Amino acid sequence: MTRGAAPIPAFSTSDLTIEYPPHGASGAFVAVHGLTLRLEPGEVLGLLGQSGSGKSTLARVLSGAAFTGRGGGDVRPQITGGEATVQGYRMRGIRRRKLSRLTFGVGHLAQDAAATLPSTLTVAEIVAEPVLDRDRRYDRAELETLVATMVDSVRLPLTVLTKFPYELSNGQRQRVALARALVFGPALLIADEPTAGVDATVRDAVVDLLGELQRERAFSALVISSDLNVLRRVADRIAVLHQGILVGLGTIDEVFDDPRHPYVAGLAAALLGDPASDEDENDDDEYDYESEPGEHVSEN
Ligand SMILES: Nc1ncnc2c1ncn2[C@@H]1O[C@H](COP(=O)(O)OP(=O)(O)OP(=O)(O)O)[C@@H](O)[C@H]1O
C-alpha cells in the first residue's frame, strides 16, 4: 500500500446482483439485488436477515466458494450485475489462479461446516487438510506444529487431535471447523451462522471465541446470523438483508433506532416487545411478511 493511499477494503460490492441460473423445472432466481456494501480492514460486519434473504449466497460469492464448486449443491450462483471485489480481487469472471490466491487469504466457515467435517479423519487431519490440498509436500513437522497451534487457539485441548468428529460435542466440532477455516491466517473470515447447531449453553462461548480470535489475529470478518444476540457480541456494524435487498446498515443502535424499511421497523418493534408490531402498524403491501419478525431476532 502506498503511503497516504486509502486502505484496500476487505471486500466491497457495488450494485451487486447474484442470480441462480435456471435448472430443471426452476427458472432463474435473483437472490441478491443491487447490493452496495463495504467492509473495512479489521472491521466485523454482521449480516442479519431471515431465512432465504440471500445471506449464504452472498457468503458463497465473497468467499469464492461459489466459483470453486465446493459445497452448496450443483447450481452455483452467478454475478449477473455490478461487481464484488474481495481483498482487491474482482470476483466477476475471476480466473482459477486468482481464485486460488484469493481463497488462501479468505477463510470460509460454511453454514454446515461443523456438521460436515470429514467423518473418517481425525481432528489433526481435518485441520491439516486444506494445507495438504494446496501442497502435498508441506513439511510434516511444521504442519504438526501449525495444527497444534490452531487447535490450541480455538481453546481445545490437544487431546482432541486424535479424535474423530463423532467423538466431539457440537460446540467442539464448531471450534474444529473454525480452526480449519483460519489455518492459513486469512485477512478475511466469512462465518456463516457460526452458532448453527451449537447448544444454547455454549453458543455465547463460541461467539466470544470468534471475537477474541478476531482481535488477536486482526482479521476482518463478515459474520452471518439470524440471531441478533450473536451479532451484538461481535459486530461493529450490521447489514440487514430482506429478500436479497439491503434494508439497513449501521451500528445496531443506528439501524433499529431509525428503521428505514418496514422489515427493520418490524424487527425493532419486536425487540422492544411492542405488540403492535404484529398488527397493521407496519403493514406495507409492497412487502410480504411470511414470518413473525421477532422469530428471526433472538435476544435470549
Ligand atoms: N441452488 C439454488 N438454486 C436456486 N435457488 C437457490 C439455490 N440456493 C439458494 N437459492 C435461493 O436463493 C435465496 C437465498 O438463499 P440463501 O441460502 O442465500 O438465503 P439465506 O439468507 O442464507 O437463508 P438461510 O438462513 O436459510 O441459509 C432463497 O430463496 C433460496 O431458495
The ligand as an SDF file (V2000), in Angstrom:
LIG
                    3D

 31 33  0  0  0  0  0  0  0  0999 V2000
  -29.0710  -23.7150   -5.7080 N   0  0  0  0  0  0  0  0  0  0  0  0
  -30.0730  -22.8520   -5.7180 C   0  0  0  0  0  0  0  0  0  0  0  0
  -30.8610  -22.7170   -6.8080 N   0  0  0  0  0  0  0  0  0  0  0  0
  -31.8820  -21.8340   -6.8380 C   0  0  0  0  0  0  0  0  0  0  0  0
  -32.1890  -21.0010   -5.8030 N   0  0  0  0  0  0  0  0  0  0  0  0
  -31.4320  -21.0950   -4.6990 C   0  0  0  0  0  0  0  0  0  0  0  0
  -30.3420  -22.0150   -4.5940 C   0  0  0  0  0  0  0  0  0  0  0  0
  -29.7900  -21.8640   -3.3560 N   0  0  0  0  0  0  0  0  0  0  0  0
  -30.4950  -20.8970   -2.7310 C   0  0  0  0  0  0  0  0  0  0  0  0
  -31.4750  -20.4420   -3.5430 N   0  0  0  0  0  0  0  0  0  0  0  0
  -32.4710  -19.4220   -3.2250 C   0  0  0  0  0  0  0  0  0  0  0  0
  -31.8230  -18.1840   -3.0230 O   0  0  0  0  0  0  0  0  0  0  0  0
  -32.4570  -17.4920   -1.9530 C   0  0  0  0  0  0  0  0  0  0  0  0
  -31.4160  -17.1090   -0.9480 C   0  0  0  0  0  0  0  0  0  0  0  0
  -30.9240  -18.2900   -0.3290 O   0  0  0  0  0  0  0  0  0  0  0  0
  -29.7790  -18.2150    0.7720 P   0  0  0  0  0  0  0  0  0  0  0  0
  -29.4270  -19.6110    1.1430 O   0  0  0  0  0  0  0  0  0  0  0  0
  -28.7010  -17.3420    0.2710 O   0  0  0  0  0  0  0  0  0  0  0  0
  -30.5480  -17.4850    1.9600 O   0  0  0  0  0  0  0  0  0  0  0  0
  -30.1180  -17.3240    3.4810 P   0  0  0  0  0  0  0  0  0  0  0  0
  -30.4850  -15.9450    3.8740 O   0  0  0  0  0  0  0  0  0  0  0  0
  -28.7030  -17.7280    3.6610 O   0  0  0  0  0  0  0  0  0  0  0  0
  -31.0700  -18.3620    4.1890 O   0  0  0  0  0  0  0  0  0  0  0  0
  -30.7210  -19.3740    5.3730 P   0  0  0  0  0  0  0  0  0  0  0  0
  -30.5260  -18.5320    6.5840 O   0  0  0  0  0  0  0  0  0  0  0  0
  -31.9300  -20.2530    5.4400 O   0  0  0  0  0  0  0  0  0  0  0  0
  -29.4880  -20.1030    4.9620 O   0  0  0  0  0  0  0  0  0  0  0  0
  -33.5380  -18.4120   -1.3880 C   0  0  0  0  0  0  0  0  0  0  0  0
  -34.7910  -18.0160   -1.9150 O   0  0  0  0  0  0  0  0  0  0  0  0
  -33.1630  -19.7640   -1.9100 C   0  0  0  0  0  0  0  0  0  0  0  0
  -34.2990  -20.5610   -2.1540 O   0  0  0  0  0  0  0  0  0  0  0  0
  1  2  1  0
  2  3  1  0
  2  7  2  0
  3  4  2  0
  4  5  1  0
  5  6  2  0
  6  7  1  0
  6 10  1  0
  7  8  1  0
  8  9  2  0
  9 10  1  0
 10 11  1  0
 11 12  1  0
 11 30  1  0
 12 13  1  0
 13 14  1  0
 13 28  1  0
 14 15  1  0
 15 16  1  0
 16 17  2  0
 16 18  1  0
 16 19  1  0
 19 20  1  0
 20 21  2  0
 20 22  1  0
 20 23  1  0
 23 24  1  0
 24 25  2  0
 24 26  1  0
 24 27  1  0
 28 29  1  0
 28 30  1  0
 30 31  1  0
M  END
$$$$
